[in-house]
C-alpha cells in the first residue's frame, strides 16, 4: 500500500476549520477532489439529497458532535412502522448505519440539505422510493443490499428503483460486500451443502435467487448434531431469505435445493459469513443494486485505490455491467467510528459528488437531470487497476476535480544546481516527482520538492517534473540545465 499523503491529513484539518459546522471530514472527500469544488464556491448549497437506510440510531450523538446539522435543518421520514427512525438492520439489531452514511455525504457536500429516510420491510422500501420521488428529491444514496432474488433487475425492489429513476431520481446504490459471500451453481432436491465457519454468537442469514419462471428453490441453515446427523434449523421463505439464526458453537452449513422446474443457475448470498473456497465473486451484486436505474457503486480503498476484495462485482443475472463506478472506502467521518468500510461508505461519496456536479451545472446553465449527471460522473471517473470498465471497478474512481496542478520550477545555475518545485492546485496535492536525466532523484508528498544535485558534467541536462493531485490529475513540466 502506498504511504498516505500527509497533505491529505493536513487538508482534512484545514477543511474542518474552513467548514466549522462540520466535525471530521472523510479522507474520501479529498481523494475525489471535492475540496477543489469547495474552493470555487460549490459545496452543495441549494441542493437536496436523500439518505435511505434501515436505521439512524445515534442521530442525536452525531448532531451533538457537529457531524450532522441540527435536527430542524434536516427532514426526517420513517417508513419503519415498528421501530421508527432509529430502525433495525436485517439481523434485527439497532443500527447507526444511516448516520454514518449521512455523515460521509455531508463531508463531501457540506452545504446540502439532507433528507433522512428509513424502512425495514420490503414493502416499506417500496413505499419509501415512491415518497422520495413524490417529493421531487433529485438524488438518493442507498447503502444496502437485499438478499432475496432474482438478481437480474426484475425483482420488486429493482422495479421500485427503476420507477423512481423514471421519475427523475438519480438512484445511487452500493454494490454490496458479497464477493466472498456469494455462491453460484445448480442443485437438485437432494441438496448441495455449502460449508461455513461461523464463530460462537455469530448470526447466520442467507438469501437465494434465480432468473426465470416455473422454478422453486430454497436455502436452509443446518447444524450438525452430536451423532453426526444434520438438523435443519431455518429455511428461506416467500422472501427467498432465511430468518437470522444465532450460532451457539458446533458445525453449521447452508444447503441449497431446487425443488421444482427445469435446472437453472442458482445464486446464494450470505449476510455475515464467507463461503471460503466455494465463493464465486462473479455475479455477486444483490438487489436493488442490480436495477437498471441504479448507479451502482463498488469500493476502493481511499489510500491506494485498490478495489476491495469483498466488493461485489457483476455482471447481473441478465449480463449487465455492475458496478458502474467505485468510491472511496475505509474512511473516517466521525472519530468514534474510525475506518468506516464496505461499499456502504463508497456510495455516499458518489452521491455527494453528484450533488456538487448538479449545483455546478445548474449554476452554469447545463443539463442537470439524472441522466446527464450519471453520464458526467461515468465519463470523468478515474481509471484504476485495469484500463477500461471491468466487473470490479466499472469506469473507475469517482472524482469531481479534473484540472491538473500548475507548477513553478526554479533551477539555480552551476555544476551543482538546486531544483526547487512548487505545485499549485485548488484541491489537495498528492506528490511532486523530479527526474534528472531520466533518473528519479526525489519524490515529495505534497506540493513542494527540493533537490540539490551532485556534480554534473558539462553540457545539457534534462529535468522532468511531474505533479499529481489527490484526484489523479497530472501535469508534467520539462526544463533544461546547461552546464558550461
KOLMARFI-789278 format. One record per residue (C-alpha): residue in three letters; residue number from 1; x, y, z. Coordinates in steps of 0.1 Angstrom, whole numbers. Layout:
N
+------+------+-------+-------+-------+
: resn : resi :     x :     y :     z :
+------+------+-------+-------+-------+
:  ALA :  NUM :     X :     Y :     Z :
...
+------+------+-------+-------+-------+
//
This chain:
484
+------+------+-------+-------+-------+
: resn : resi :     x :     y :     z :
+------+------+-------+-------+-------+
:  UNK :    1 :     0 :     0 :     0 :
:  UNK :    2 :    13 :    35 :    -8 :
:  UNK :    3 :    20 :    58 :    21 :
:  UNK :    4 :    -9 :    81 :    28 :
:  UNK :    5 :    -1 :   116 :    16 :
:  UNK :    6 :     5 :   138 :    46 :
:  UNK :    7 :   -10 :   167 :    28 :
:  UNK :    8 :   -44 :   149 :    27 :
:  UNK :    9 :   -43 :   148 :    65 :
:  UNK :   10 :   -33 :   185 :    66 :
:  UNK :   11 :   -61 :   193 :    42 :
:  UNK :   12 :   -86 :   174 :    63 :
:  UNK :   13 :   -77 :   196 :    93 :
:  UNK :   14 :   -79 :   227 :    71 :
:  UNK :   15 :  -113 :   218 :    57 :
:  UNK :   16 :  -126 :   212 :    92 :
:  UNK :   17 :  -116 :   247 :   101 :
:  UNK :   18 :  -130 :   261 :    68 :
:  UNK :   19 :  -163 :   244 :    73 :
:  UNK :   20 :  -167 :   250 :   110 :
:  UNK :   21 :  -202 :   233 :   111 :
:  UNK :   22 :  -185 :   200 :   104 :
:  UNK :   23 :  -167 :   176 :   127 :
:  UNK :   24 :  -142 :   152 :   110 :
:  UNK :   25 :  -141 :   152 :    72 :
:  UNK :   26 :  -138 :   119 :    53 :
:  UNK :   27 :  -105 :   114 :    36 :
:  UNK :   28 :  -125 :   103 :     6 :
:  UNK :   29 :  -137 :   139 :     0 :
:  UNK :   30 :  -102 :   149 :    -8 :
:  UNK :   31 :   -94 :   118 :   -28 :
:  UNK :   32 :  -122 :   126 :   -52 :
:  UNK :   33 :  -113 :   163 :   -54 :
:  UNK :   34 :  -143 :   177 :   -35 :
:  UNK :   35 :  -121 :   204 :   -19 :
:  UNK :   36 :  -114 :   218 :   -53 :
:  UNK :   37 :  -151 :   223 :   -58 :
:  UNK :   38 :  -154 :   240 :   -24 :
:  UNK :   39 :  -126 :   264 :   -34 :
:  UNK :   40 :  -148 :   276 :   -63 :
:  UNK :   41 :  -179 :   280 :   -40 :
:  UNK :   42 :  -195 :   247 :   -49 :
:  UNK :   43 :  -205 :   229 :   -16 :
:  UNK :   44 :  -240 :   216 :   -23 :
:  UNK :   45 :  -259 :   247 :   -12 :
:  UNK :   46 :  -294 :   248 :   -26 :
:  UNK :   47 :  -294 :   211 :   -33 :
:  UNK :   48 :  -313 :   182 :   -16 :
:  UNK :   49 :  -303 :   146 :   -12 :
:  UNK :   50 :  -320 :   117 :     5 :
:  UNK :   51 :  -301 :    91 :    25 :
:  UNK :   52 :  -322 :    60 :    26 :
:  UNK :   53 :  -313 :    33 :    52 :
:  UNK :   54 :  -327 :     9 :    77 :
:  UNK :   55 :  -318 :    29 :   107 :
:  UNK :   56 :  -304 :    62 :   122 :
:  UNK :   57 :  -297 :    52 :   157 :
:  UNK :   58 :  -273 :    76 :   173 :
:  UNK :   59 :  -286 :   106 :   153 :
:  UNK :   60 :  -286 :   129 :   184 :
:  UNK :   61 :  -250 :   120 :   192 :
:  UNK :   62 :  -238 :   128 :   157 :
:  UNK :   63 :  -256 :   161 :   158 :
:  UNK :   64 :  -240 :   170 :   191 :
:  UNK :   65 :  -206 :   161 :   177 :
:  UNK :   66 :  -211 :   185 :   148 :
:  UNK :   67 :  -211 :   157 :   123 :
:  UNK :   68 :  -246 :   164 :   112 :
:  UNK :   69 :  -266 :   197 :   113 :
:  UNK :   70 :  -293 :   204 :   139 :
:  UNK :   71 :  -324 :   183 :   135 :
:  UNK :   72 :  -345 :   213 :   125 :
:  UNK :   73 :  -322 :   217 :    95 :
:  UNK :   74 :  -329 :   182 :    82 :
:  UNK :   75 :  -360 :   164 :    70 :
:  UNK :   76 :  -366 :   130 :    88 :
:  UNK :   77 :  -391 :   105 :    75 :
:  UNK :   78 :  -396 :    69 :    88 :
:  UNK :   79 :  -415 :    41 :    70 :
:  UNK :   80 :  -405 :    16 :    97 :
:  UNK :   81 :  -439 :    12 :   114 :
:  UNK :   82 :  -424 :    -7 :   144 :
:  UNK :   83 :  -390 :     9 :   152 :
:  UNK :   84 :  -393 :    44 :   138 :
:  UNK :   85 :  -363 :    64 :   126 :
:  UNK :   86 :  -339 :    45 :   149 :
:  UNK :   87 :  -347 :    14 :   129 :
:  UNK :   88 :  -332 :   -21 :   129 :
:  UNK :   89 :  -310 :   -38 :   104 :
:  UNK :   90 :  -317 :   -71 :    86 :
:  UNK :   91 :  -304 :   -90 :   116 :
:  UNK :   92 :  -329 :   -72 :   138 :
:  UNK :   93 :  -303 :   -52 :   156 :
:  UNK :   94 :  -304 :   -14 :   162 :
:  UNK :   95 :  -282 :     3 :   136 :
:  UNK :   96 :  -263 :    36 :   133 :
:  UNK :   97 :  -255 :    27 :    97 :
:  UNK :   98 :  -277 :    55 :    82 :
:  UNK :   99 :  -260 :    81 :   104 :
:  UNK :  100 :  -226 :    71 :    92 :
:  UNK :  101 :  -237 :    73 :    56 :
:  UNK :  102 :  -252 :   108 :    61 :
:  UNK :  103 :  -220 :   120 :    77 :
:  UNK :  104 :  -199 :   109 :    47 :
:  UNK :  105 :  -223 :   125 :    23 :
:  UNK :  106 :  -223 :   158 :    42 :
:  UNK :  107 :  -185 :   157 :    43 :
:  UNK :  108 :  -184 :   157 :     5 :
:  UNK :  109 :  -212 :   183 :     1 :
:  UNK :  110 :  -213 :   203 :    34 :
:  UNK :  111 :  -240 :   227 :    22 :
:  UNK :  112 :  -265 :   201 :    10 :
:  UNK :  113 :  -300 :   197 :    25 :
:  UNK :  114 :  -303 :   162 :    40 :
:  UNK :  115 :  -334 :   141 :    40 :
:  UNK :  116 :  -331 :   110 :    62 :
:  UNK :  117 :  -355 :    82 :    53 :
:  UNK :  118 :  -356 :    47 :    67 :
:  UNK :  119 :  -375 :    14 :    62 :
:  UNK :  120 :  -374 :   -21 :    74 :
:  UNK :  121 :  -395 :   -44 :    53 :
:  UNK :  122 :  -396 :   -48 :    15 :
:  UNK :  123 :  -430 :   -32 :    13 :
:  UNK :  124 :  -417 :    -2 :    34 :
:  UNK :  125 :  -387 :     1 :    10 :
:  UNK :  126 :  -411 :     4 :   -20 :
:  UNK :  127 :  -432 :    30 :    -1 :
:  UNK :  128 :  -400 :    50 :     6 :
:  UNK :  129 :  -390 :    50 :   -30 :
:  UNK :  130 :  -424 :    64 :   -40 :
:  UNK :  131 :  -423 :    90 :   -13 :
:  UNK :  132 :  -388 :   102 :   -24 :
:  UNK :  133 :  -400 :   105 :   -60 :
:  UNK :  134 :  -432 :   123 :   -49 :
:  UNK :  135 :  -411 :   149 :   -30 :
:  UNK :  136 :  -390 :   156 :   -61 :
:  UNK :  137 :  -357 :   147 :   -44 :
:  UNK :  138 :  -332 :   145 :   -72 :
:  UNK :  139 :  -305 :   123 :   -57 :
:  UNK :  140 :  -307 :    93 :   -34 :
:  UNK :  141 :  -279 :    74 :   -16 :
:  UNK :  142 :  -289 :    38 :    -5 :
:  UNK :  143 :  -262 :    17 :    10 :
:  UNK :  144 :  -279 :   -17 :    14 :
:  UNK :  145 :  -285 :   -50 :    -4 :
:  UNK :  146 :  -314 :   -73 :    -1 :
:  UNK :  147 :  -306 :  -110 :    -5 :
:  UNK :  148 :  -338 :  -124 :   -19 :
:  UNK :  149 :  -335 :  -127 :   -57 :
:  UNK :  150 :  -339 :  -126 :   -86 :
:  UNK :  151 :  -307 :  -105 :   -91 :
:  UNK :  152 :  -313 :   -97 :  -128 :
:  UNK :  153 :  -331 :   -64 :  -123 :
:  UNK :  154 :  -366 :   -79 :  -125 :
:  UNK :  155 :  -374 :   -82 :   -88 :
:  UNK :  156 :  -398 :   -59 :   -69 :
:  UNK :  157 :  -371 :   -38 :   -53 :
:  UNK :  158 :  -352 :   -33 :   -85 :
:  UNK :  159 :  -385 :   -23 :  -102 :
:  UNK :  160 :  -392 :     2 :   -74 :
:  UNK :  161 :  -358 :    17 :   -81 :
:  UNK :  162 :  -364 :    18 :  -118 :
:  UNK :  163 :  -398 :    35 :  -112 :
:  UNK :  164 :  -381 :    62 :   -91 :
:  UNK :  165 :  -354 :    67 :  -118 :
:  UNK :  166 :  -381 :    70 :  -144 :
:  UNK :  167 :  -394 :   100 :  -124 :
:  UNK :  168 :  -361 :   117 :  -125 :
:  UNK :  169 :  -343 :   104 :   -94 :
:  UNK :  170 :  -306 :    97 :   -96 :
:  UNK :  171 :  -305 :    65 :   -76 :
:  UNK :  172 :  -271 :    56 :   -62 :
:  UNK :  173 :  -267 :    22 :   -46 :
:  UNK :  174 :  -239 :     3 :   -30 :
:  UNK :  175 :  -230 :   -29 :   -49 :
:  UNK :  176 :  -226 :   -49 :   -17 :
:  UNK :  177 :  -198 :   -67 :     1 :
:  UNK :  178 :  -205 :  -102 :   -13 :
:  UNK :  179 :  -176 :  -112 :   -35 :
:  UNK :  180 :  -166 :  -137 :    -8 :
:  UNK :  181 :  -201 :  -144 :     4 :
:  UNK :  182 :  -218 :  -155 :   -29 :
:  UNK :  183 :  -222 :  -190 :   -43 :
:  UNK :  184 :  -234 :  -199 :   -78 :
:  UNK :  185 :  -243 :  -233 :   -91 :
:  UNK :  186 :  -270 :  -259 :   -97 :
:  UNK :  187 :  -288 :  -282 :   -72 :
:  UNK :  188 :  -315 :  -308 :   -71 :
:  UNK :  189 :  -340 :  -317 :   -44 :
:  UNK :  190 :  -313 :  -337 :   -25 :
:  UNK :  191 :  -294 :  -305 :   -19 :
:  UNK :  192 :  -259 :  -291 :   -22 :
:  UNK :  193 :  -242 :  -283 :    11 :
:  UNK :  194 :  -220 :  -252 :    14 :
:  UNK :  195 :  -197 :  -252 :    44 :
:  UNK :  196 :  -194 :  -221 :    66 :
:  UNK :  197 :  -174 :  -215 :    97 :
:  UNK :  198 :  -192 :  -191 :   120 :
:  UNK :  199 :  -179 :  -180 :   154 :
:  UNK :  200 :  -199 :  -186 :   185 :
:  UNK :  201 :  -226 :  -160 :   189 :
:  UNK :  202 :  -223 :  -150 :   153 :
:  UNK :  203 :  -255 :  -148 :   132 :
:  UNK :  204 :  -263 :  -167 :   100 :
:  UNK :  205 :  -286 :  -154 :    74 :
:  UNK :  206 :  -288 :  -164 :    37 :
:  UNK :  207 :  -308 :  -155 :     6 :
:  UNK :  208 :  -314 :  -172 :   -27 :
:  UNK :  209 :  -324 :  -162 :   -62 :
:  UNK :  210 :  -327 :  -173 :   -98 :
:  UNK :  211 :  -340 :  -160 :  -131 :
:  UNK :  212 :  -370 :  -173 :  -150 :
:  UNK :  213 :  -404 :  -187 :  -141 :
:  UNK :  214 :  -416 :  -222 :  -132 :
:  UNK :  215 :  -387 :  -227 :  -107 :
:  UNK :  216 :  -387 :  -231 :   -70 :
:  UNK :  217 :  -356 :  -234 :   -48 :
:  UNK :  218 :  -347 :  -229 :   -12 :
:  UNK :  219 :  -317 :  -224 :    10 :
:  UNK :  220 :  -317 :  -238 :    46 :
:  UNK :  221 :  -295 :  -234 :    76 :
:  UNK :  222 :  -284 :  -267 :    92 :
:  UNK :  223 :  -264 :  -276 :   123 :
:  UNK :  224 :  -246 :  -309 :   130 :
:  UNK :  225 :  -258 :  -330 :   159 :
:  UNK :  226 :  -235 :  -350 :   182 :
:  UNK :  227 :  -243 :  -382 :   163 :
:  UNK :  228 :  -231 :  -366 :   130 :
:  UNK :  229 :  -266 :  -361 :   115 :
:  UNK :  230 :  -276 :  -327 :   102 :
:  UNK :  231 :  -307 :  -308 :   116 :
:  UNK :  232 :  -324 :  -281 :    96 :
:  UNK :  233 :  -328 :  -250 :   118 :
:  UNK :  234 :  -342 :  -225 :    93 :
:  UNK :  235 :  -353 :  -223 :    57 :
:  UNK :  236 :  -359 :  -195 :    32 :
:  UNK :  237 :  -395 :  -183 :    30 :
:  UNK :  238 :  -415 :  -164 :     4 :
:  UNK :  239 :  -390 :  -136 :     5 :
:  UNK :  240 :  -363 :  -161 :    -5 :
:  UNK :  241 :  -344 :  -153 :    27 :
:  UNK :  242 :  -338 :  -172 :    58 :
:  UNK :  243 :  -346 :  -157 :    92 :
:  UNK :  244 :  -314 :  -149 :   112 :
:  UNK :  245 :  -301 :  -177 :   134 :
:  UNK :  246 :  -275 :  -171 :   162 :
:  UNK :  247 :  -248 :  -197 :   164 :
:  UNK :  248 :  -240 :  -214 :   197 :
:  UNK :  249 :  -210 :  -233 :   186 :
:  UNK :  250 :  -206 :  -265 :   167 :
:  UNK :  251 :  -206 :  -272 :   129 :
:  UNK :  252 :  -230 :  -254 :   106 :
:  UNK :  253 :  -238 :  -253 :    68 :
:  UNK :  254 :  -261 :  -239 :    42 :
:  UNK :  255 :  -279 :  -263 :    19 :
:  UNK :  256 :  -292 :  -253 :   -15 :
:  UNK :  257 :  -321 :  -273 :   -31 :
:  UNK :  258 :  -340 :  -268 :   -63 :
:  UNK :  259 :  -374 :  -284 :   -57 :
:  UNK :  260 :  -393 :  -275 :   -89 :
:  UNK :  261 :  -387 :  -267 :  -125 :
:  UNK :  262 :  -360 :  -273 :  -151 :
:  UNK :  263 :  -324 :  -270 :  -137 :
:  UNK :  264 :  -313 :  -233 :  -135 :
:  UNK :  265 :  -283 :  -215 :  -121 :
:  UNK :  266 :  -289 :  -205 :   -85 :
:  UNK :  267 :  -274 :  -176 :   -66 :
:  UNK :  268 :  -270 :  -178 :   -28 :
:  UNK :  269 :  -258 :  -149 :    -7 :
:  UNK :  270 :  -246 :  -149 :    29 :
:  UNK :  271 :  -253 :  -118 :    51 :
:  UNK :  272 :  -225 :  -124 :    75 :
:  UNK :  273 :  -200 :  -153 :    69 :
:  UNK :  274 :  -177 :  -162 :    40 :
:  UNK :  275 :  -182 :  -192 :    17 :
:  UNK :  276 :  -145 :  -197 :    16 :
:  UNK :  277 :  -132 :  -216 :   -14 :
:  UNK :  278 :  -168 :  -221 :   -26 :
:  UNK :  279 :  -173 :  -184 :   -31 :
:  UNK :  280 :  -179 :  -170 :   -66 :
:  UNK :  281 :  -172 :  -133 :   -70 :
:  UNK :  282 :  -188 :  -131 :  -104 :
:  UNK :  283 :  -224 :  -120 :  -102 :
:  UNK :  284 :  -223 :  -111 :   -65 :
:  UNK :  285 :  -243 :   -78 :   -69 :
:  UNK :  286 :  -275 :   -83 :   -49 :
:  UNK :  287 :  -308 :   -63 :   -53 :
:  UNK :  288 :  -316 :   -34 :   -57 :
:  UNK :  289 :  -280 :   -27 :   -69 :
:  UNK :  290 :  -290 :   -49 :   -99 :
:  UNK :  291 :  -316 :   -23 :  -110 :
:  UNK :  292 :  -310 :    -8 :  -144 :
:  UNK :  293 :  -320 :    26 :  -129 :
:  UNK :  294 :  -293 :    23 :  -102 :
:  UNK :  295 :  -259 :    39 :  -105 :
:  UNK :  296 :  -242 :    11 :   -86 :
:  UNK :  297 :  -210 :    17 :   -66 :
:  UNK :  298 :  -182 :    -6 :   -57 :
:  UNK :  299 :  -155 :     1 :   -31 :
:  UNK :  300 :  -118 :    10 :   -35 :
:  UNK :  301 :   -95 :    19 :    -5 :
:  UNK :  302 :   -90 :    56 :    -4 :
:  UNK :  303 :   -53 :    54 :     2 :
:  UNK :  304 :   -41 :    32 :   -26 :
:  UNK :  305 :   -71 :    30 :   -49 :
:  UNK :  306 :   -73 :    -8 :   -48 :
:  UNK :  307 :  -107 :   -24 :   -53 :
:  UNK :  308 :  -116 :   -41 :   -20 :
:  UNK :  309 :  -115 :   -79 :   -23 :
:  UNK :  310 :  -150 :   -81 :    -8 :
:  UNK :  311 :  -166 :   -56 :   -32 :
:  UNK :  312 :  -194 :   -72 :   -52 :
:  UNK :  313 :  -190 :   -74 :   -89 :
:  UNK :  314 :  -211 :   -82 :  -119 :
:  UNK :  315 :  -224 :   -90 :  -143 :
:  UNK :  316 :  -260 :   -90 :  -132 :
:  UNK :  317 :  -281 :  -121 :  -139 :
:  UNK :  318 :  -290 :  -107 :  -173 :
:  UNK :  319 :  -255 :   -98 :  -182 :
:  UNK :  320 :  -252 :   -60 :  -174 :
:  UNK :  321 :  -221 :   -43 :  -161 :
:  UNK :  322 :  -223 :   -37 :  -123 :
:  UNK :  323 :  -209 :   -18 :  -106 :
:  UNK :  324 :  -206 :    12 :  -129 :
:  UNK :  325 :  -182 :    32 :  -107 :
:  UNK :  326 :  -163 :    29 :   -74 :
:  UNK :  327 :  -160 :    53 :   -45 :
:  UNK :  328 :  -135 :    56 :   -15 :
:  UNK :  329 :  -138 :    33 :    15 :
:  UNK :  330 :  -121 :    28 :    49 :
:  UNK :  331 :  -126 :    65 :    57 :
:  UNK :  332 :  -132 :    83 :    90 :
:  UNK :  333 :  -161 :   108 :    91 :
:  UNK :  334 :  -165 :   105 :   129 :
:  UNK :  335 :  -137 :    99 :   153 :
:  UNK :  336 :  -160 :    74 :   172 :
:  UNK :  337 :  -160 :    52 :   141 :
:  UNK :  338 :  -126 :    52 :   125 :
:  UNK :  339 :  -121 :    33 :    92 :
:  UNK :  340 :  -157 :    30 :    81 :
:  UNK :  341 :  -155 :     5 :    53 :
:  UNK :  342 :  -175 :   -15 :    28 :
:  UNK :  343 :  -193 :    -4 :    -4 :
:  UNK :  344 :  -217 :    13 :    21 :
:  UNK :  345 :  -191 :    40 :    26 :
:  UNK :  346 :  -184 :    43 :   -11 :
:  UNK :  347 :  -219 :    51 :   -22 :
:  UNK :  348 :  -224 :    84 :    -3 :
:  UNK :  349 :  -191 :    97 :   -17 :
:  UNK :  350 :  -206 :    92 :   -52 :
:  UNK :  351 :  -239 :   108 :   -41 :
:  UNK :  352 :  -220 :   138 :   -26 :
:  UNK :  353 :  -201 :   141 :   -59 :
:  UNK :  354 :  -234 :   141 :   -78 :
:  UNK :  355 :  -247 :   168 :   -56 :
:  UNK :  356 :  -217 :   190 :   -63 :
:  UNK :  357 :  -218 :   184 :  -100 :
:  UNK :  358 :  -256 :   192 :  -100 :
:  UNK :  359 :  -250 :   225 :   -83 :
:  UNK :  360 :  -222 :   234 :  -106 :
:  UNK :  361 :  -241 :   225 :  -138 :
:  UNK :  362 :  -273 :   243 :  -127 :
:  UNK :  363 :  -252 :   274 :  -120 :
:  UNK :  364 :  -237 :   274 :  -155 :
:  UNK :  365 :  -270 :   265 :  -173 :
:  UNK :  366 :  -260 :   230 :  -182 :
:  UNK :  367 :  -284 :   200 :  -181 :
:  UNK :  368 :  -286 :   187 :  -145 :
:  UNK :  369 :  -311 :   159 :  -149 :
:  UNK :  370 :  -303 :   124 :  -136 :
:  UNK :  371 :  -292 :   110 :  -169 :
:  UNK :  372 :  -268 :   140 :  -175 :
:  UNK :  373 :  -253 :   136 :  -140 :
:  UNK :  374 :  -249 :    99 :  -144 :
:  UNK :  375 :  -231 :   103 :  -178 :
:  UNK :  376 :  -209 :   131 :  -165 :
:  UNK :  377 :  -197 :   111 :  -135 :
:  UNK :  378 :  -190 :    79 :  -155 :
:  UNK :  379 :  -172 :    98 :  -183 :
:  UNK :  380 :  -149 :   115 :  -159 :
:  UNK :  381 :  -141 :    87 :  -135 :
:  UNK :  382 :  -105 :    80 :  -128 :
:  UNK :  383 :   -95 :    47 :  -144 :
:  UNK :  384 :   -79 :    24 :  -118 :
:  UNK :  385 :   -64 :   -11 :  -118 :
:  UNK :  386 :   -72 :   -20 :  -153 :
:  UNK :  387 :   -78 :     0 :  -185 :
:  UNK :  388 :  -115 :     5 :  -193 :
:  UNK :  389 :  -146 :    -7 :  -175 :
:  UNK :  390 :  -144 :   -41 :  -157 :
:  UNK :  391 :  -165 :   -62 :  -134 :
:  UNK :  392 :  -148 :   -49 :  -102 :
:  UNK :  393 :  -143 :   -11 :  -108 :
:  UNK :  394 :  -166 :    -2 :  -136 :
:  UNK :  395 :  -155 :    32 :  -151 :
:  UNK :  396 :  -132 :    38 :  -122 :
:  UNK :  397 :  -130 :    60 :   -91 :
:  UNK :  398 :  -155 :    89 :   -89 :
:  UNK :  399 :  -140 :   124 :   -90 :
:  UNK :  400 :  -151 :   160 :   -94 :
:  UNK :  401 :  -118 :   177 :   -99 :
:  UNK :  402 :  -103 :   174 :  -134 :
:  UNK :  403 :   -79 :   204 :  -135 :
:  UNK :  404 :   -42 :   195 :  -134 :
:  UNK :  405 :   -20 :   214 :  -110 :
:  UNK :  406 :     2 :   243 :  -120 :
:  UNK :  407 :    39 :   241 :  -113 :
:  UNK :  408 :    67 :   265 :  -109 :
:  UNK :  409 :   102 :   252 :  -114 :
:  UNK :  410 :   133 :   270 :  -103 :
:  UNK :  411 :   168 :   258 :  -111 :
:  UNK :  412 :   200 :   275 :   -99 :
:  UNK :  413 :   229 :   277 :  -123 :
:  UNK :  414 :   262 :   259 :  -119 :
:  UNK :  415 :   276 :   223 :  -118 :
:  UNK :  416 :   256 :   215 :   -86 :
:  UNK :  417 :   222 :   231 :   -94 :
:  UNK :  418 :   194 :   232 :   -69 :
:  UNK :  419 :   160 :   223 :   -83 :
:  UNK :  420 :   130 :   238 :   -65 :
:  UNK :  421 :    94 :   229 :   -74 :
:  UNK :  422 :    62 :   244 :   -61 :
:  UNK :  423 :    28 :   230 :   -72 :
:  UNK :  424 :    -5 :   249 :   -70 :
:  UNK :  425 :   -39 :   233 :   -71 :
:  UNK :  426 :   -74 :   241 :   -59 :
:  UNK :  427 :   -76 :   206 :   -44 :
:  UNK :  428 :   -51 :   186 :   -24 :
:  UNK :  429 :   -17 :   179 :   -38 :
:  UNK :  430 :    -6 :   143 :   -37 :
:  UNK :  431 :    31 :   144 :   -48 :
:  UNK :  432 :    58 :   160 :   -68 :
:  UNK :  433 :    84 :   139 :   -85 :
:  UNK :  434 :   117 :   151 :  -100 :
:  UNK :  435 :   137 :   133 :  -126 :
:  UNK :  436 :   172 :   143 :  -137 :
:  UNK :  437 :   185 :   128 :  -170 :
:  UNK :  438 :   158 :   101 :  -168 :
:  UNK :  439 :   166 :    91 :  -132 :
:  UNK :  440 :   142 :    99 :  -104 :
:  UNK :  441 :   161 :   119 :   -78 :
:  UNK :  442 :   133 :   129 :   -54 :
:  UNK :  443 :    96 :   124 :   -47 :
:  UNK :  444 :    79 :   146 :   -22 :
:  UNK :  445 :    45 :   141 :    -7 :
:  UNK :  446 :    27 :   174 :   -10 :
:  UNK :  447 :    32 :   205 :   -32 :
:  UNK :  448 :    69 :   213 :   -26 :
:  UNK :  449 :   100 :   194 :   -37 :
:  UNK :  450 :   137 :   204 :   -35 :
:  UNK :  451 :   168 :   186 :   -48 :
:  UNK :  452 :   205 :   196 :   -48 :
:  UNK :  453 :   223 :   176 :   -74 :
:  UNK :  454 :   258 :   162 :   -74 :
:  UNK :  455 :   284 :   175 :   -98 :
:  UNK :  456 :   271 :   175 :  -134 :
:  UNK :  457 :   292 :   171 :  -165 :
:  UNK :  458 :   294 :   199 :  -189 :
:  UNK :  459 :   266 :   200 :  -214 :
:  UNK :  460 :   228 :   199 :  -214 :
:  UNK :  461 :   208 :   180 :  -188 :
:  UNK :  462 :   171 :   173 :  -187 :
:  UNK :  463 :   148 :   179 :  -157 :
:  UNK :  464 :   113 :   164 :  -158 :
:  UNK :  465 :    89 :   174 :  -130 :
:  UNK :  466 :    56 :   155 :  -125 :
:  UNK :  467 :    30 :   168 :  -101 :
:  UNK :  468 :    -2 :   149 :   -92 :
:  UNK :  469 :   -31 :   160 :   -71 :
:  UNK :  470 :   -52 :   137 :   -49 :
:  UNK :  471 :   -79 :   133 :   -76 :
:  UNK :  472 :   -53 :   119 :  -100 :
:  UNK :  473 :   -48 :   150 :  -123 :
:  UNK :  474 :   -12 :   151 :  -135 :
:  UNK :  475 :    10 :   178 :  -151 :
:  UNK :  476 :    45 :   173 :  -165 :
:  UNK :  477 :    70 :   201 :  -169 :
:  UNK :  478 :   103 :   198 :  -187 :
:  UNK :  479 :   133 :   220 :  -181 :
:  UNK :  480 :   169 :   221 :  -193 :
:  UNK :  481 :   200 :   227 :  -173 :
:  UNK :  482 :   231 :   237 :  -193 :
:  UNK :  483 :   264 :   233 :  -175 :
:  UNK :  484 :   293 :   252 :  -192 :
+------+------+-------+-------+-------+
//
